[in-house]
Structures are given as structure tokens and as C-alpha cells.
Amino acid sequence: MASGAPATRQQSSKDEPYHLIYWPGIPGRGEHIRLVLEEAGAQYTDTAFTEDGINEVLGFVKGKVPDDGINSPPLAPPILEHGDLVISQTSNILQYLGTRLGLVPDADKDPNGVYRVNALALTALDGLSNEPHDCHHPVATGLYYEDQKEESKRKSEDYVKNRLPKFMSYFERVLGSKSSGSGPWLYGSALSYADLVLFQCVDGVKFMFPKAMAKLEREGKHTKVFALHKAVAERPRIRAYLDSPRRQRYSNGIYRYYEELDIEP
């Protein structure tokens, strides 16, 4: 073990701007974090829009960022810098930001609410973000889509027939539960970061599988989920963000549109 006193850990101030480190050119998992920052009106910078942003991302990914003696090296983006703090993992960043920016229940009134909100966000990320990504990369992330098209078709057919309705039905059940409360939100009658995560997931799946999502909407069994998506989109700061150039368009990230995968179950 190294000798000497450990580096001093300093607490980040709410007044310090946030810095998001994520791949330029694709919304990806960084989009969940952007939505939280935008909804809260927080000051932040983003490597998607900074000069030489891609090299800043690669510096972390390739281990070229100097060891500061405090933070563990992150494996991959999204990465958030806030003061002396450097953290990674989407759900970890969301919980950190949600707690600081008022997008979790009041800890004095509902001390366990933050964990319930986190569980909802994790479930959305599992079934409506990670699984859609696997639809176009079911064999290996290191292969191109063109190298696994047959497997992608089979994976997508199963996803839109079985997995997508399962997760949509789950969130419909959550929104109809007593814990959801009044209004369109997932928990406690108030907007939380889980609602922003679900919005982004539904939005992405609508882009990726428009026929399947249109059918689910026509069937009328998931009205509360679609109403939440609309309610988030209509929030003033979110609406302004969605209409701005800061909202990157879907391309070759998690949510991709391929005509041959646009299946109506």
C-alpha cells in the first residue's frame, strides 16, 4: 500500500456548474442526465458541445486522465464532474443529481422515497433502454449491425411481441397504483428523475419501433404511460430543451431505426 496521508475529499457546492462527459453526436445514455439538468435549470457544460469534446471522452476511456488520488477511474461515459467529484454510471449520476436538484422525494417526509424512485428508473433503463440496444446488437457490441442482421431480426421480433408490452404494462400498473398518487407521475404525486428516464425511454422506443408503439397506443392499454410521456414533453424547460439544438437527434446510439426491424407484433 502507498504510504502518506490520503487525499482530502471536498464536498461539491450546489453553485458549481456540472460537467457532463459523453460521446458527441448521439443522445445515448447521456440524454437521461441532460433531461435532469435541463428540468432543474442547472448550469452545466457538455462535451457534446465543447471544443475537442471527443478527446476529453477518450481521455477517460483510454485511462489518460491523471489519477487525482480521490476519484476512481471511470470505465466509460456517461461521466459527471462536479467540483472535485467524478462519478460514472447513468443510474448513479441520476441519483446524485436527483438528490441535489429536488427530483426525489423530501428525505424528511419520505426517507425511503429516493430508493423507490431509483428502482423505477433502473427498471426503465433495463427494459426500455438496455434491451432495445440489444435488439440491434444481440451478438456482440464490437460487431456492426450488418454483421448480425439475422439475429437482430429475431431479437426484435421477440422484444416487440413479449418484452416491450411487459415493461409498458408494468409502468401502467405503477401509474395506477396508490404509491403513484395524483397526477401523471410515477411516485408520490410529484415529478422525479424516474419520470424523466421513462420519458426518454418511451421516446426512444417510439423512434426505434414506431409500428409497435403505435399499436400499443391504439390498443389503449397503456394510456397512463403515454400521458406521462406527453406531460414531461410539455413541461416548460423540457419543451424549450426539446426544441433547441441541444437536443441531439437519434442516430447510431441506443435507439436506431432500421426499416427491417420496424415490426408490428
C-alpha positions in Angstrom: 0.0 0.0 0.0 1.1 3.5 -0.7 2.3 5.5 2.4 1.3 9.0 3.3 -1.9 10.8 4.2 -4.9 10.2 1.9 -6.0 13.0 -0.4 -8.5 15.4 1.1 -12.1 14.8 -0.1 -14.0 18.0 -0.6 -17.8 18.3 -0.9 -19.1 19.8 -4.1 -21.1 23.0 -3.9 -24.5 23.3 -5.5 -23.4 26.5 -7.0 -20.6 24.8 -9.0 -21.6 24.0 -12.6 -21.9 20.4 -13.7 -19.9 19.0 -16.5 -21.2 16.0 -18.5 -18.8 13.9 -20.3 -20.4 11.9 -23.1 -19.9 11.0 -26.7 -20.7 13.8 -29.1 -23.2 13.2 -31.8 -25.6 10.7 -30.1 -28.1 11.2 -27.3 -27.3 7.9 -25.7 -27.3 7.3 -22.0 -26.2 10.9 -21.5 -29.6 12.1 -22.5 -31.2 11.0 -19.2 -28.7 13.2 -17.4 -29.3 16.1 -19.7 -33.0 15.9 -19.1 -32.5 16.1 -15.3 -30.1 19.1 -15.7 -32.5 20.9 -18.0 -35.6 20.3 -15.9 -33.8 21.7 -12.9 -32.4 24.7 -14.7 -28.9 23.7 -13.6 -25.8 25.3 -15.1 -23.8 22.6 -17.0 -21.4 22.1 -19.8 -21.4 19.1 -22.1 -18.7 17.5 -24.2 -21.2 17.1 -26.9 -20.9 20.8 -27.5 -17.4 21.7 -26.3 -14.4 22.1 -28.5 -12.4 18.9 -28.5 -15.1 17.1 -26.6 -14.4 13.7 -28.1 -10.8 13.8 -26.9 -12.0 14.6 -23.4 -14.2 11.5 -23.5 -11.4 9.4 -25.0 -9.0 10.6 -22.3 -11.2 9.0 -19.6 -12.0 5.8 -21.7 -8.3 5.2 -22.5 -7.1 6.0 -19.0 -5.1 9.1 -20.0 -6.6 11.3 -17.3 -4.2 11.7 -14.4 -5.0 10.0 -11.2 -6.2 12.7 -8.8 -5.8 10.5 -5.7 -9.5 10.8 -4.9 -11.8 9.5 -7.6 -11.7 6.0 -9.0 -11.0 5.9 -12.8 -14.3 5.6 -14.7 -14.8 2.8 -17.2 -17.0 4.6 -19.7 -19.3 7.5 -20.1 -21.6 9.0 -19.1 -19.3 10.7 -16.6 -20.2 13.6 -14.4 -17.7 16.1 -12.9 -19.0 18.4 -10.1 -16.3 20.2 -8.2 -13.8 17.6 -7.0 -16.3 14.7 -7.6 -16.0 12.5 -10.7 -18.6 9.7 -10.9 -19.9 7.4 -13.7 -22.8 5.0 -14.3 -26.1 6.5 -15.5 -28.2 5.5 -12.5 -25.5 6.6 -10.1 -25.3 10.1 -11.7 -29.1 10.3 -11.8 -29.5 9.6 -8.1 -26.7 12.1 -7.2 -28.3 14.8 -9.3 -31.9 14.0 -8.3 -31.0 14.3 -4.6 -29.3 17.7 -5.1 -31.7 19.2 -7.6 -35.0 18.3 -5.9 -36.1 15.5 -8.2 -36.5 12.9 -5.4 -39.0 12.9 -2.5 -38.2 15.1 0.5 -35.9 13.0 2.7 -37.5 14.3 5.9 -41.0 13.4 4.8 -40.2 10.2 2.9 -36.7 8.9 3.8 -37.1 5.8 1.6 -38.6 7.5 -1.4 -35.2 8.0 -3.1 -34.8 4.2 -3.3 -38.3 3.7 -4.7 -37.6 6.3 -7.4 -34.3 4.7 -8.1 -35.9 1.3 -8.5 -38.3 2.7 -11.1 -35.5 4.4 -13.0 -33.4 1.2 -13.0 -36.4 -0.8 -14.3 -37.0 1.6 -17.2 -33.3 1.6 -18.1 -33.2 -2.2 -18.1 -36.3 -3.0 -20.2 -36.7 0.1 -22.3 -33.1 1.2 -22.9 -30.7 -1.7 -22.5 -32.9 -4.3 -24.1 -33.7 -2.1 -27.2 -29.9 -1.6 -27.6 -29.5 -5.4 -27.7 -32.1 -5.6 -30.5 -29.6 -4.2 -33.0 -26.5 -5.7 -31.3 -27.7 -9.1 -30.0 -24.5 -11.0 -30.6 -21.7 -8.6 -29.8 -21.3 -4.8 -29.3 -18.0 -5.0 -31.1 -19.7 -6.1 -34.3 -21.5 -3.9 -36.8 -25.3 -4.2 -37.1 -24.7 -5.5 -40.6 -22.8 -8.5 -39.2 -25.7 -9.6 -37.0 -28.8 -8.6 -39.0 -30.5 -12.1 -38.9 -30.1 -12.3 -35.1 -31.2 -8.7 -34.8 -34.5 -9.5 -36.6 -35.2 -12.4 -34.3 -34.3 -10.4 -31.2 -36.5 -7.5 -32.3 -39.5 -9.8 -33.0 -39.3 -11.2 -29.5 -38.8 -7.8 -28.0 -41.8 -6.1 -29.5 -44.1 -9.1 -29.0 -43.1 -10.0 -25.4 -40.7 -7.7 -23.6 -41.9 -4.3 -24.7 -45.6 -5.0 -23.7 -44.3 -6.4 -20.4 -42.4 -3.3 -19.4 -45.1 -0.9 -20.7 -47.7 -2.9 -18.7 -45.6 -2.7 -15.6 -45.3 1.1 -15.7 -49.0 1.3 -16.4 -49.6 -0.7 -13.3 -47.2 1.6 -11.3 -49.0 4.7 -12.6 -52.3 3.2 -11.5 -51.1 2.3 -8.0 -51.7 4.2 -4.8 -48.0 4.9 -4.5 -48.1 7.0 -7.7 -50.6 9.4 -6.1 -52.4 12.0 -8.1 -51.3 13.4 -11.4 -49.3 11.7 -14.2 -46.2 10.9 -12.2 -44.7 7.6 -11.1 -44.3 8.2 -7.4 -45.7 10.4 -4.7 -47.8 12.8 -6.9 -44.6 14.7 -7.9 -42.2 14.7 -10.8 -39.0 12.7 -10.1 -36.0 11.8 -12.2 -37.6 8.4 -12.8 -40.3 10.2 -14.8 -37.7 11.8 -17.0 -36.0 8.5 -17.5 -39.3 6.9 -18.5 -40.0 9.7 -20.9 -36.7 9.3 -22.6 -37.1 5.5 -22.8 -40.6 5.8 -24.3 -39.4 8.5 -26.7 -36.5 6.4 -27.9 -38.6 3.2 -28.4 -41.2 5.3 -30.3 -38.4 6.3 -32.7 -36.9 2.8 -32.9 -40.1 0.7 -33.2 -42.8 3.2 -34.3 -45.2 0.5 -35.6 -45.1 -1.5 -32.4 -45.5 1.6 -30.2 -48.4 3.0 -32.4 -50.2 -0.3 -32.0 -49.8 -0.2 -28.2 -51.1 3.3 -28.2 -54.1 2.3 -30.4 -55.0 -0.6 -28.1 -55.5 1.8 -25.2 -54.0 -0.4 -22.5 -51.1 1.9 -21.7 -52.8 5.3 -21.6 -51.1 6.5 -18.4 -47.6 5.7 -19.8 -48.3 7.7 -23.0 -49.8 10.5 -20.9 -46.7 10.7 -18.8 -44.6 11.0 -21.9 -46.8 13.9 -23.1 -46.8 15.6 -19.7 -43.0 15.6 -19.5 -42.7 16.9 -23.0 -45.0 19.8 -22.1 -43.0 21.0 -19.1 -41.7 24.5 -20.0 -38.0 23.8 -19.5 -38.2 20.4 -21.2 -40.2 21.8 -24.1 -37.6 24.5 -24.6 -34.8 21.9 -24.5 -36.6 19.6 -27.0 -37.0 22.5 -29.4 -33.4 23.6 -29.0 -30.2 22.4 -30.8 -29.0 20.9 -27.5 -31.4 18.1 -28.0 -29.4 15.7 -30.3 -31.3 13.7 -32.8 -31.4 9.9 -32.7 -28.9 8.3 -35.0 -26.5 5.4 -34.2 -26.8 5.3 -30.5 -29.1 3.2 -28.3 -32.2 3.9 -30.3 -31.8 3.3 -34.0 -34.3 3.0 -36.7 -33.9 0.1 -39.2 -36.9 -0.5 -41.5 -36.4 -4.2 -41.4 -36.7 -4.1 -37.6 -39.8 -1.9 -37.5 -42.1 -4.8 -36.7 -45.8 -4.6 -35.8 -46.4 -7.6 -33.5 
